[in-house]
């Protein structure tokens, strides 16, 4: 009998963009195969430029993903407000 292979992922090896999709720049749910701390180097230039303004909060690891996705889509939450603000700034640049 063949052994079933299971995918084992390390929680610190990838992160997901939960901010708004910006046409031609980044899309909602885009996965980056690097830890969150190293993601600034692989983000599109327009988003990396907004890193210190809060873009890093919209990039989450697998442990935070379920709660952060809900918060980012809940109108009036801090993540929702941040996502709207960054979308406006990225669209202007």
ABEGO torsion letter per residue (X at the ends): XBBBBBBBBBAAABBBBABBBBBGABBBGBBBABBAAAAAAABBAAAAAAAAAGAAAABBBAAAAAAAAAAAABBGBAAAAAAAAAAAAAAAX
